[in-house]
Amino acid sequence: GEMTLTPKKLLLTFVLALACGSAFLSAQSSGQAQLRQAVTTFGQAQYDQSLRLFRNIILDSSLGKYHGDSYFWIAKSYLALRQYDDASRNLEFFLSEYPDHSHYPEGLYQRGRLLFLQTQYETAIQVLEGFITKYQESPFTANSYYWIGESLYALGHFDEALEIYELVVDDFPTSFKVEAARYRVSLIELKERERELLKLLKWSHEESLRALEDFDRRERSYEQALIAYQRTIK
């Protein structure tokens, strides 16, 4: 009862194997092209379109190799669109399902930044400090310190925030967060000078009001200058 493979059957088996292998390679080549196109679309700030392209990859079971990348970029697309709940859901799925992925370190950093944007400042600090400890040589280390500073600032811990901003300026002079950190340093020093002046000088009520109005104007100008930095996708 053993099945004998005739030359004809052997040839058919070989042809089928070739066809399967060819189909697999074709799917992988298609997956690479689709992923490249989706990432390019993201880079062009067409986030709704990039979401559709990444979802198409996930819906194709033959492209499982690219599903991790797609979940990561879907999270970043939602983050860029400021749809933070959707970003968080996809990012958490990516981090739990793809711990060995090459994008995992950045995913962890983005998690900390996302927590800041969701006003979960204390948790953001914990996640970002964990990131820095684990990935000290990462290109996102300076950014992580910056968002820790922003979280401390938002919590009203100005002295601690000042130390972090100065660390960004001094230790990461090539980081594109340096200018934003300098603005914050100026703003904190301005706040401190204002507090000292109001405490030490017994101004008339009118002079105090004028000084406070001037301070508020300068503070608003600093805040407006920071908006551009806060809107960057990193």
VOFILUM-633050 format. One line per field, with one value per residue (C-alpha): x, y, z; residue number from 1; residue in one letter. Coordinates in nm, 3 decimals. Each point is the difference from the previous one (the first is absolute). Last residue first. Example, Ala and Ser with C-alpha at 12.3 -4.5 7.8 and 13.67 -1.06 7.14 Angstrom:
2
c1 <- 1.367:-0.137 $
c2 <- -0.106:-0.344 $
c3 <- 0.714:0.066 $
i <- 2:1 $
aa <- s:a $
This chain:
234
c1 <- 0.809:-0.298:0.062:-0.296:0.167:0.284:-0.227:-0.195:0.316:0.018:-0.359:0.085:0.297:-0.215:-0.269:0.257:0.122:-0.352:-0.076:0.317:-0.096:-0.346:0.156:0.230:-0.290:-0.210:0.283:0.050:-0.371:-0.011:0.302:0.320:0.147:0.300:0.146:-0.284:-0.130:0.353:0.089:-0.310:0.062:0.362:-0.110:-0.264:0.254:0.250:-0.269:-0.081:0.362:0.064:-0.316:0.114:0.340:-0.168:-0.192:0.328:0.174:-0.277:0.163:0.282:0.351:0.091:-0.102:0.187:-0.021:-0.340:-0.172:0.155:-0.115:-0.357:0.026:0.134:-0.271:-0.270:0.122:-0.018:-0.337:-0.190:-0.341:-0.139:0.003:0.365:0.084:-0.173:0.177:0.336:-0.074:-0.097:0.343:0.186:-0.173:0.081:0.368:-0.011:-0.181:0.320:0.051:0.334:-0.153:-0.260:-0.103:0.049:-0.132:-0.313:-0.069:0.029:-0.244:-0.252:0.020:-0.024:-0.300:-0.171:0.039:-0.121:-0.315:-0.110:-0.098:0.279:0.240:-0.119:0.061:0.358:0.061:-0.155:0.200:0.318:-0.113:-0.086:0.341:0.161:-0.236:0.065:0.251:-0.260:0.091:-0.291:-0.254:-0.334:-0.005:0.168:-0.208:-0.328:0.088:0.077:-0.325:-0.215:0.199:-0.025:-0.375:-0.037:0.230:-0.169:0.237:0.029:0.378:-0.065:-0.248:0.270:0.260:-0.228:-0.066:0.376:0.062:-0.294:0.130:0.357:-0.129:-0.224:0.282:0.104:-0.368:-0.036:-0.180:-0.282:-0.088:-0.221:0.309:0.145:-0.327:-0.001:0.341:-0.128:-0.318:0.191:0.246:-0.291:-0.133:0.354:0.096:0.292:0.236:0.204:-0.317:-0.043:0.362:-0.065:-0.306:0.187:0.292:-0.239:-0.182:0.327:0.132:-0.329:-0.003:0.351:-0.111:-0.311:0.209:0.250:-0.283:-0.164:0.337:0.055:-0.349:0.051:0.340:-0.144:-0.284:0.250:0.211:-0.305:-0.112:0.349:0.005:-0.346:0.116:0.321:-0.219:-0.027:-0.095:-0.260:0.062:-0.295 $
c2 <- 6.346:0.095:0.372:0.182:0.076:0.176:0.231:0.082:0.104:0.348:0.059:-0.089:0.236:0.285:-0.077:0.019:0.337:0.142:-0.149:0.157:0.341:-0.037:-0.102:0.302:0.236:-0.157:0.036:0.364:0.072:-0.170:0.199:-0.192:-0.140:-0.170:-0.323:-0.247:0.140:0.026:-0.353:-0.150:0.188:-0.112:-0.363:0.019:0.149:-0.272:-0.261:0.166:0.029:-0.368:-0.093:0.191:-0.169:-0.343:0.087:0.101:-0.317:-0.236:-0.026:-0.187:0.105:0.151:-0.317:0.017:0.373:0.096:-0.327:0.012:0.362:-0.111:-0.278:0.230:0.259:-0.268:-0.085:0.367:0.048:-0.287:0.145:-0.332:0.133:0.095:-0.348:-0.151:0.241:-0.087:-0.372:0.082:0.162:-0.287:-0.243:0.218:-0.005:-0.382:-0.052:-0.062:-0.298:-0.043:-0.020:-0.257:-0.184:0.278:0.264:-0.208:-0.058:0.376:0.052:-0.247:0.144:0.362:-0.083:-0.166:0.322:0.217:-0.182:0.311:-0.212:0.177:-0.103:-0.361:0.017:0.113:-0.293:-0.247:0.156:-0.087:-0.361:-0.020:0.147:-0.290:-0.256:0.113:-0.282:-0.252:-0.236:0.101:-0.041:-0.103:0.208:0.312:-0.010:-0.049:0.288:0.221:-0.088:0.083:0.312:0.146:-0.064:0.175:0.284:0.108:0.294:-0.061:-0.039:-0.248:-0.189:-0.029:-0.103:-0.279:-0.115:0.005:-0.245:-0.220:-0.011:-0.088:-0.292:-0.117:-0.010:-0.366:-0.095:0.100:-0.317:0.078:0.320:0.211:0.134:0.126:0.173:0.166:0.154:0.147:0.138:0.160:0.154:0.166:0.155:0.109:0.180:0.176:-0.070:-0.226:-0.202:-0.045:-0.117:-0.249:-0.134:-0.029:-0.180:-0.239:-0.077:-0.062:-0.227:-0.190:-0.045:-0.146:-0.229:-0.107:-0.067:-0.201:-0.212:-0.043:-0.105:-0.251:-0.140:-0.022:-0.163:-0.255:-0.072:-0.048:-0.236:-0.204:-0.021:-0.113:-0.265:-0.116:-0.039:-0.175:-0.244:0.035:-0.334:-0.004:-0.282:-0.249 $
c3 <- 1.746:-0.216:0.050:0.148:0.333:-0.180:-0.195:0.315:0.186:-0.154:0.104:0.360:0.004:-0.137:0.258:0.281:-0.125:0.000:0.342:0.141:-0.134:0.150:0.331:0.001:-0.075:0.275:0.249:-0.098:0.055:0.340:0.115:0.015:0.318:-0.153:0.131:-0.056:-0.326:-0.132:0.110:-0.159:-0.325:-0.010:0.051:-0.272:-0.240:0.091:-0.073:-0.333:-0.105:0.083:-0.190:-0.305:0.022:0.008:-0.319:-0.165:0.113:-0.118:-0.346:0.172:-0.104:0.339:0.189:0.332:0.077:-0.145:0.096:0.350:0.036:-0.079:0.262:0.272:-0.076:0.029:0.351:0.101:-0.172:0.158:-0.100:-0.125:-0.358:0.045:0.127:-0.304:-0.236:0.155:-0.037:-0.361:-0.054:0.164:-0.236:-0.302:0.097:0.031:-0.332:-0.202:0.233:0.178:0.349:-0.103:0.317:0.256:-0.242:-0.074:0.368:0.062:-0.287:0.142:0.353:-0.121:-0.220:0.298:0.200:-0.288:-0.105:-0.195:-0.307:-0.190:0.277:-0.025:-0.376:0.056:0.231:-0.245:-0.283:0.189:0.041:-0.370:-0.082:0.187:-0.162:-0.360:-0.063:0.115:0.285:0.226:-0.285:0.153:0.322:-0.143:-0.322:0.187:0.235:-0.299:-0.177:0.305:0.086:-0.350:-0.007:0.336:-0.110:-0.319:-0.034:-0.378:0.044:0.281:-0.220:-0.267:0.258:0.127:-0.358:-0.056:0.286:-0.097:-0.359:0.095:0.208:-0.285:-0.254:0.037:0.013:-0.365:-0.114:0.244:-0.191:0.231:0.177:-0.331:-0.091:0.344:-0.073:-0.328:0.155:0.288:-0.248:-0.181:0.320:0.092:-0.318:0.177:-0.294:0.228:0.066:-0.377:-0.022:0.282:-0.187:-0.330:0.163:0.176:-0.325:-0.185:0.275:0.009:-0.380:0.014:0.282:-0.193:-0.314:0.200:0.142:-0.343:-0.148:0.277:-0.050:-0.377:0.042:0.241:-0.245:-0.287:0.213:0.103:-0.365:-0.105:0.271:-0.105:-0.364:0.107:0.194:0.375:0.142:0.276:0.246:0.021 $
i <- 234:233:232:231:230:229:228:227:226:225:224:223:222:221:220:219:218:217:216:215:214:213:212:211:210:209:208:207:206:205:204:203:202:201:200:199:198:197:196:195:194:193:192:191:190:189:188:187:186:185:184:183:182:181:180:179:178:177:176:175:174:173:172:171:170:169:168:167:166:165:164:163:162:161:160:159:158:157:156:155:154:153:152:151:150:149:148:147:146:145:144:143:142:141:140:139:138:137:136:135:134:133:132:131:130:129:128:127:126:125:124:123:122:121:120:119:118:117:116:115:114:113:112:111:110:109:108:107:106:105:104:103:102:101:100:99:98:97:96:95:94:93:92:91:90:89:88:87:86:85:84:83:82:81:80:79:78:77:76:75:74:73:72:71:70:69:68:67:66:65:64:63:62:61:60:59:58:57:56:55:54:53:52:51:50:49:48:47:46:45:44:43:42:41:40:39:38:37:36:35:34:33:32:31:30:29:28:27:26:25:24:23:22:21:20:19:18:17:16:15:14:13:12:11:10:9:8:7:6:5:4:3:2:1 $
aa <- k:i:t:r:q:y:a:i:l:a:q:e:y:s:r:e:r:r:d:f:d:e:l:a:r:l:s:e:e:h:s:w:k:l:l:k:l:l:e:r:e:r:e:k:l:e:i:l:s:v:r:y:r:a:a:e:v:k:f:s:t:p:f:d:d:v:v:l:e:y:i:e:l:a:e:d:f:h:g:l:a:y:l:s:e:g:i:w:y:y:s:n:a:t:f:p:s:e:q:y:k:t:i:f:g:e:l:v:q:i:a:t:e:y:q:t:q:l:f:l:l:r:g:r:q:y:l:g:e:p:y:h:s:h:d:p:y:e:s:l:f:f:e:l:n:r:s:a:d:d:y:q:r:l:a:l:y:s:k:a:i:w:f:y:s:d:g:h:y:k:g:l:s:s:d:l:i:i:n:r:f:l:r:l:s:q:d:y:q:a:q:g:f:t:t:v:a:q:r:l:q:a:q:g:s:s:q:a:s:l:f:a:s:g:c:a:l:a:l:v:f:t:l:l:l:k:k:p:t:l:t:m:e:g $
